């Protein structure tokens, strides 16, 4: 399988703190690749560099072998990379359909708020309904986002990522705060998404990580300490000591 996304020596320093230090990372197209590590390992900082929210101190980021280091988040999105974000504080008063429609509509112009030509409106609505169906929220499309359960809100966030038609999906703890049933539903949805997209995720649910991932990268103190298939990571003494615990 070809590599769709990779980093070379990616680093982020905050004064004397090396939050991420020289990480090489490669994601195979069509795979689910998880990033794990203990609190303070540098996972979120690493993720924020991948999405353009943080500029790297050193190193390079490549998407389909194009150097995208230093691009802004909206520029990275237009390359075909989508990242989930929390919507409750922004769109809570809108319905599920309205929120997804806004996200889809934004892809039809070069600037926020652009007026979409009337001939495109049926296409926008059709795409919005299709996304809502993909994330399992068809019966909730008329409800305000503020009334959704935590699990359904997370699914809506995933739907907004799909609105930009990305080939690479980046998820930061997609099952955080979910019940066991909600986590299982989300796991199934991610498996379906992986049939058409490449997925990179940060996740603390080890059952989900071990079940879904083709490859796992482990960070500790800003450095990559291990990488491999789930069985390899599970058996790695360094990983057991740093993060997973010897009982896993």
KALIN-V719059 format. One record per residue. N is the residue number from 0. RES is the residue in three letters. SS is DSSP state (~ for helix, > for strand, _ for the rest). PSI is psi in degrees with one decimal (none if undefined). Layout:
BEGIN
n=N res=RES ss=SS psi=PSI
n=N res=RES ss=SS psi=PSI
END
This chain:
BEGIN
n=0 res=UNK ss=_ psi=141.5
n=1 res=UNK ss=_ psi=154.2
n=2 res=UNK ss=> psi=126.1
n=3 res=UNK ss=> psi=-26.2
n=4 res=UNK ss=> psi=132.1
n=5 res=UNK ss=> psi=160.5
n=6 res=UNK ss=> psi=154.0
n=7 res=UNK ss=> psi=115.1
n=8 res=UNK ss=> psi=36.1
n=9 res=UNK ss=> psi=128.4
n=10 res=UNK ss=> psi=148.1
n=11 res=UNK ss=> psi=119.7
n=12 res=UNK ss=> psi=136.6
n=13 res=UNK ss=> psi=97.5
n=14 res=UNK ss=_ psi=-119.1
n=15 res=UNK ss=_ psi=-6.3
n=16 res=UNK ss=> psi=123.0
n=17 res=UNK ss=> psi=87.8
n=18 res=UNK ss=> psi=-39.3
n=19 res=UNK ss=> psi=133.0
n=20 res=UNK ss=> psi=96.1
n=21 res=UNK ss=> psi=48.0
n=22 res=UNK ss=> psi=122.5
n=23 res=UNK ss=> psi=133.8
n=24 res=UNK ss=> psi=132.8
n=25 res=UNK ss=> psi=131.5
n=26 res=UNK ss=> psi=125.9
n=27 res=UNK ss=> psi=139.2
n=28 res=UNK ss=_ psi=136.7
n=29 res=UNK ss=_ psi=8.6
n=30 res=UNK ss=_ psi=167.5
n=31 res=UNK ss=> psi=120.3
n=32 res=UNK ss=> psi=118.7
n=33 res=UNK ss=> psi=147.6
n=34 res=UNK ss=> psi=122.5
n=35 res=UNK ss=> psi=170.0
n=36 res=UNK ss=_ psi=161.9
n=37 res=UNK ss=_ psi=168.0
n=38 res=UNK ss=_ psi=136.6
n=39 res=UNK ss=_ psi=9.0
n=40 res=UNK ss=_ psi=-19.4
n=41 res=UNK ss=_ psi=9.5
n=42 res=UNK ss=~ psi=-51.4
n=43 res=UNK ss=~ psi=-38.7
n=44 res=UNK ss=~ psi=-43.4
n=45 res=UNK ss=~ psi=-46.5
n=46 res=UNK ss=~ psi=-42.5
n=47 res=UNK ss=~ psi=-27.8
n=48 res=UNK ss=~ psi=-38.6
n=49 res=UNK ss=~ psi=-32.7
n=50 res=UNK ss=_ psi=1.6
n=51 res=UNK ss=_ psi=2.8
n=52 res=UNK ss=_ psi=-28.6
n=53 res=UNK ss=_ psi=136.6
n=54 res=UNK ss=_ psi=132.6
n=55 res=UNK ss=_ psi=147.1
n=56 res=UNK ss=_ psi=-36.2
n=57 res=UNK ss=> psi=161.8
n=58 res=UNK ss=> psi=176.3
n=59 res=UNK ss=> psi=153.2
n=60 res=UNK ss=> psi=131.7
n=61 res=UNK ss=> psi=136.0
n=62 res=UNK ss=> psi=119.0
n=63 res=UNK ss=_ psi=40.5
n=64 res=UNK ss=_ psi=10.6
n=65 res=UNK ss=> psi=131.5
n=66 res=UNK ss=> psi=112.7
n=67 res=UNK ss=_ psi=14.2
n=68 res=UNK ss=_ psi=129.3
n=69 res=UNK ss=_ psi=-3.8
n=70 res=UNK ss=_ psi=151.2
n=71 res=UNK ss=_ psi=159.2
n=72 res=UNK ss=~ psi=-42.6
n=73 res=UNK ss=~ psi=-29.6
n=74 res=UNK ss=~ psi=-38.7
n=75 res=UNK ss=~ psi=-40.0
n=76 res=UNK ss=~ psi=-42.1
n=77 res=UNK ss=~ psi=-14.4
n=78 res=UNK ss=_ psi=-15.7
n=79 res=UNK ss=_ psi=24.5
n=80 res=UNK ss=> psi=123.2
n=81 res=UNK ss=> psi=138.1
n=82 res=UNK ss=> psi=139.0
n=83 res=UNK ss=_ psi=151.7
n=84 res=UNK ss=_ psi=159.4
n=85 res=UNK ss=_ psi=134.9
n=86 res=UNK ss=_ psi=-13.0
n=87 res=UNK ss=~ psi=-37.8
n=88 res=UNK ss=~ psi=-8.3
n=89 res=UNK ss=~ psi=-47.8
n=90 res=UNK ss=~ psi=20.0
n=91 res=UNK ss=_ psi=-28.2
n=92 res=UNK ss=_ psi=-7.5
n=93 res=UNK ss=_ psi=158.9
n=94 res=UNK ss=> psi=165.0
n=95 res=UNK ss=~ psi=-46.7
n=96 res=UNK ss=~ psi=-43.4
n=97 res=UNK ss=~ psi=-40.9
n=98 res=UNK ss=~ psi=-47.7
n=99 res=UNK ss=~ psi=-36.9
n=100 res=UNK ss=~ psi=-41.7
n=101 res=UNK ss=~ psi=-43.5
n=102 res=UNK ss=~ psi=-41.9
n=103 res=UNK ss=~ psi=-44.4
n=104 res=UNK ss=~ psi=-35.8
n=105 res=UNK ss=~ psi=-21.1
n=106 res=UNK ss=_ psi=-5.9
n=107 res=UNK ss=_ psi=4.9
n=108 res=UNK ss=_ psi=176.9
n=109 res=UNK ss=_ psi=-2.7
n=110 res=UNK ss=_ psi=150.1
n=111 res=UNK ss=_ psi=140.1
n=112 res=UNK ss=_ psi=4.8
n=113 res=UNK ss=_ psi=144.9
n=114 res=UNK ss=_ psi=119.7
n=115 res=UNK ss=_ psi=134.9
n=116 res=UNK ss=_ psi=141.1
n=117 res=UNK ss=~ psi=-34.4
n=118 res=UNK ss=~ psi=-19.8
n=119 res=UNK ss=~ psi=-14.3
n=120 res=UNK ss=~ psi=-44.5
n=121 res=UNK ss=~ psi=-36.4
n=122 res=UNK ss=~ psi=-39.7
n=123 res=UNK ss=~ psi=-47.8
n=124 res=UNK ss=~ psi=-41.6
n=125 res=UNK ss=~ psi=-43.1
n=126 res=UNK ss=~ psi=-39.4
n=127 res=UNK ss=~ psi=-44.9
n=128 res=UNK ss=~ psi=-38.2
n=129 res=UNK ss=~ psi=-39.4
n=130 res=UNK ss=~ psi=-43.9
n=131 res=UNK ss=~ psi=-39.1
n=132 res=UNK ss=~ psi=-40.3
n=133 res=UNK ss=~ psi=-34.2
n=134 res=UNK ss=_ psi=10.2
n=135 res=UNK ss=_ psi=31.6
n=136 res=UNK ss=_ psi=21.4
n=137 res=UNK ss=~ psi=-41.5
n=138 res=UNK ss=~ psi=-2.8
n=139 res=UNK ss=~ psi=7.3
n=140 res=UNK ss=_ psi=-26.1
n=141 res=UNK ss=_ psi=-7.8
n=142 res=UNK ss=_ psi=149.3
n=143 res=UNK ss=> psi=142.8
n=144 res=UNK ss=~ psi=-33.0
n=145 res=UNK ss=~ psi=-19.0
n=146 res=UNK ss=~ psi=-4.7
n=147 res=UNK ss=_ psi=151.5
n=148 res=UNK ss=_ psi=166.2
n=149 res=UNK ss=~ psi=-42.2
n=150 res=UNK ss=~ psi=-42.5
n=151 res=UNK ss=~ psi=-35.4
n=152 res=UNK ss=~ psi=-40.6
n=153 res=UNK ss=~ psi=-39.0
n=154 res=UNK ss=~ psi=-36.3
n=155 res=UNK ss=~ psi=-40.2
n=156 res=UNK ss=~ psi=-39.2
n=157 res=UNK ss=~ psi=-38.2
n=158 res=UNK ss=~ psi=-38.3
n=159 res=UNK ss=~ psi=-33.6
n=160 res=UNK ss=~ psi=-41.1
n=161 res=UNK ss=~ psi=-21.1
n=162 res=UNK ss=_ psi=-27.5
n=163 res=UNK ss=_ psi=9.3
n=164 res=UNK ss=_ psi=53.8
n=165 res=UNK ss=_ psi=155.0
n=166 res=UNK ss=_ psi=-22.5
n=167 res=UNK ss=> psi=126.6
n=168 res=UNK ss=> psi=130.3
n=169 res=UNK ss=> psi=120.0
n=170 res=UNK ss=> psi=128.4
n=171 res=UNK ss=> psi=102.8
n=172 res=UNK ss=_ psi=65.1
n=173 res=UNK ss=_ psi=-19.1
n=174 res=UNK ss=_ psi=11.5
n=175 res=UNK ss=_ psi=128.8
n=176 res=UNK ss=_ psi=3.1
n=177 res=UNK ss=_ psi=154.7
n=178 res=UNK ss=_ psi=170.9
n=179 res=UNK ss=~ psi=-43.7
n=180 res=UNK ss=~ psi=-42.4
n=181 res=UNK ss=~ psi=-39.4
n=182 res=UNK ss=~ psi=-41.4
n=183 res=UNK ss=~ psi=-40.6
n=184 res=UNK ss=~ psi=-42.3
n=185 res=UNK ss=~ psi=-37.1
n=186 res=UNK ss=~ psi=-44.3
n=187 res=UNK ss=~ psi=-39.5
n=188 res=UNK ss=~ psi=-41.3
n=189 res=UNK ss=~ psi=-36.9
n=190 res=UNK ss=~ psi=-39.3
n=191 res=UNK ss=~ psi=-43.3
n=192 res=UNK ss=~ psi=-34.2
n=193 res=UNK ss=_ psi=-14.8
n=194 res=UNK ss=_ psi=-21.5
n=195 res=UNK ss=_ psi=-8.8
n=196 res=UNK ss=_ psi=158.2
n=197 res=UNK ss=> psi=139.0
n=198 res=UNK ss=> psi=131.7
n=199 res=UNK ss=> psi=130.6
n=200 res=UNK ss=> psi=145.5
n=201 res=UNK ss=> psi=131.1
n=202 res=UNK ss=_ psi=138.6
n=203 res=UNK ss=_ psi=-15.3
n=204 res=UNK ss=_ psi=101.5
n=205 res=UNK ss=~ psi=-29.7
n=206 res=UNK ss=~ psi=-44.0
n=207 res=UNK ss=~ psi=-46.8
n=208 res=UNK ss=~ psi=-48.1
n=209 res=UNK ss=~ psi=-30.7
n=210 res=UNK ss=~ psi=-37.2
n=211 res=UNK ss=~ psi=-35.4
n=212 res=UNK ss=_ psi=140.8
n=213 res=UNK ss=_ psi=-36.9
n=214 res=UNK ss=> psi=148.4
n=215 res=UNK ss=> psi=133.6
n=216 res=UNK ss=> psi=131.9
n=217 res=UNK ss=> psi=125.6
n=218 res=UNK ss=> psi=146.0
n=219 res=UNK ss=> psi=127.2
n=220 res=UNK ss=_ psi=39.1
n=221 res=UNK ss=_ psi=-3.4
n=222 res=UNK ss=> psi=151.0
n=223 res=UNK ss=> psi=121.1
n=224 res=UNK ss=> psi=-15.2
n=225 res=UNK ss=> psi=155.1
n=226 res=UNK ss=> psi=138.8
n=227 res=UNK ss=> psi=-170.1
n=228 res=UNK ss=_ psi=158.7
n=229 res=UNK ss=~ psi=-43.1
n=230 res=UNK ss=~ psi=-37.6
n=231 res=UNK ss=~ psi=-42.6
n=232 res=UNK ss=~ psi=-41.7
n=233 res=UNK ss=~ psi=-33.2
n=234 res=UNK ss=~ psi=-3.4
n=235 res=UNK ss=_ psi=119.7
n=236 res=UNK ss=~ psi=-35.6
n=237 res=UNK ss=~ psi=-40.4
n=238 res=UNK ss=~ psi=-43.0
n=239 res=UNK ss=~ psi=-41.5
n=240 res=UNK ss=~ psi=-39.4
n=241 res=UNK ss=~ psi=-32.4
n=242 res=UNK ss=~ psi=-54.0
n=243 res=UNK ss=~ psi=-30.5
n=244 res=UNK ss=_ psi=146.7
n=245 res=UNK ss=_ psi=-13.2
n=246 res=UNK ss=_ psi=-14.3
n=247 res=UNK ss=_ psi=none
END
